[in-house]
Amino acid sequence: MAWLHAKEVQPQQVSWDSISAQPWDALVVVGPNFEQLPEAYQVAIEHAKKADQAVGEQLAVVLCEAAPGGRLVLAPTGALNRDYDDVRRFYDAARGAVARIAASGAKAPVLLATGVPAGEEWQMALAHCYLGVAQGAYEPLEAREFHGDDLEPFTALGVLGEVDTQWLYAVESGRRVARDICGTEPERMAPPRAAEYCQQAFAGTSVQVQVFDDRMQLEHEYPLLSAVGRASFEVERQRPCVVRLEYTPEGEVEQTLFLVGKGITYDTGGADLKTGGHMAGMSRDKGGAAGVAGFMRAVAALKPKGVKVVAELAFVRNNIGNNAFVSDEIIQGRSGVRVRIGNTDAEGRLVMADPLAKLKDEALKAVNPSLYTVATLTGHAALAKGPYTALVPNKPAMQKGIVARLLEAGERYGDPAELSPSRREDFDFVRPHTKADDVLSSNNGPSATTPRGHQFPMAFLVIAAGLDQHGANGETALPYTHIDIAGSGVEGGNWQHGKPTATPVLALAGAFL
């Protein structure tokens, strides 16, 4: 099936003894220097330097009879001994080498990480070479469906060294699902087709899929989400839906993860219309749902013991039209909380509030629960954190070490995040101004120019979902972390043309799988 391309992405363990066997036709060496290579490779490098002194300092393809296919590809990481260097240097160097490897004619390269610094934080270096190449080799779903399954450059990928290929393959399969959902154009990945894609991606796996698309059910169980999609109900191919993914392990459950993903398949801004060219790229506003689906795909492949995972993906298009919802409306959410709409372009928090309220109720009966919302939510997160994910936790998530776990996994697995604590000012910001409502969804200005613009939405979600009754001093404390990927969801921050990064699949998999 086009969505997975299992043959192309699955890593295979290779040894020095088997490196010359079929199908391998290139050795790609990633590292700060190449001094640890066998003598035959060193001779080839020195010979190449006579014609080009940049060999070893810049990306190069060297003729080497000892290498598979006679191709030795050198992908320098640069120095790795500075305070700010991390394992992503290997990912970036491998990612940047893909086009050159493909141009050399290689179809089945073997990857080697060399000069890896000591320390636990560098142990995933070889894995990141594979992940970087997989990211660079990925082609969009629409392109694969048009050009055929052989569009991507490599037919096999080898790894030379110790690495857990099963875990890597599972996670990359998840990252592939995340990239497909996030990056695909708004008609091909409209809500019903996004649901269909999920059904295909999880067919025959241990993850159960339910799709809620009946209008009466949605308006009753997800009233805030239905308000955002009110104008899209009129267009059959764009009608909203909620996709529920559930994995229950064999044996005893030791912890339960509940995740909600924002899946705005196209964000027009609604009645508060995006203008000035800011609508372009808004088909990627489903990156949160994409990341959650990708994590669930990794769960499906790995079948972790003791971990139950429940996710709801809110796929909605906030069309404009006569029936569109508008600012100043007061809408009662699933939790019973009355929400005054401050800006229709702050729609992501609305579509997540009802699923979060639903999963909150389920979490009260679950074993060792924790809750998460994942979203390309605010321009402020991109402004404040640049290319890094922002974690906005409640106090129970801090006290139980969940945030520390996510931060540590993000560093080790090359999917880093930064902490943005929730403060009293965030809750003050969304407080009601009259007794007609219980919470304000947002102000009417851009999040990027609003102080604490990526933190106060978490406060809104806490109140709108009823989680304010389950803080550290509540009768039943529920750890909750909001994950804003607006700055980290695409390469280079280019939401129109940048390749989706599939964040936070790696961080979640590293923390919980």
Sequence and secondary structure as in RCSB ss.txt:
>XXXX:A:sequence
MAWLHAKEVQPQQVSWDSISAQPWDALVVVGPNFEQLPEAYQVAIEHAKKADQAVGEQLAVVLCEAAPGGRLVLA
PTGALNRDYDDVRRFYDAARGAVARIAASGAKAPVLLATGVPAGEEWQMALAHCYLGVAQGAYEPLEAREFHGDD
LEPFTALGVLGEVDTQWLYAVESGRRVARDICGTEPERMAPPRAAEYCQQAFAGTSVQVQVFDDRMQLEHEYPLL
SAVGRASFEVERQRPCVVRLEYTPEGEVEQTLFLVGKGITYDTGGADLKTGGHMAGMSRDKGGAAGVAGFMRAVA
ALKPKGVKVVAELAFVRNNIGNNAFVSDEIIQGRSGVRVRIGNTDAEGRLVMADPLAKLKDEALKAVNPSLYTVA
TLTGHAALAKGPYTALVPNKPAMQKGIVARLLEAGERYGDPAELSPSRREDFDFVRPHTKADDVLSSNNGPSATT
PRGHQFPMAFLVIAAGLDQHGANGETALPYTHIDIAGSGVEGGNWQHGKPTATPVLALAGAFL
>XXXX:A:secstr
 TTT HHHH EEEE TTTTTSTT  EEEEEES  TTS HHHHHHHHHHHHH TTBTTB EEEE TTSGGGEEEEE
E     STT  THHHHHHHHHHHHHHHHTT SSEEEEE S  SSGGGTTHHHHHHHHHHHHH   HHHHHHH TT
 SS S EEEES   HHHHHHHHHHHHHHHHHHHS TTTTSHHHHHHHHHHHTTTSSEEEEEE  HHHHHHH HHH
HHHTGGGTTSGGG  EEEEEEE  SS   EEEEEEEEEEEE   TTS   TTTTTTGGGTTHHHHHHHHHHHHHH
HH  TTEEEEEEEEEEE   STT   TT EEE TTS EEE S TT  HHHHHHHHHHHHHHHHTTSSSEEEEEEE
   HHHHHHHTTSEEEEE HHHHHTTHHHHHHHHHHHTT  EEE    HHHHHHT  SSTT SEE   SS GGGS
TTTTTHHHHHHHHHTTGGGGSTTSSS   EEEEE TTTSBGGG TTTS B  TTHHHHHHHH 
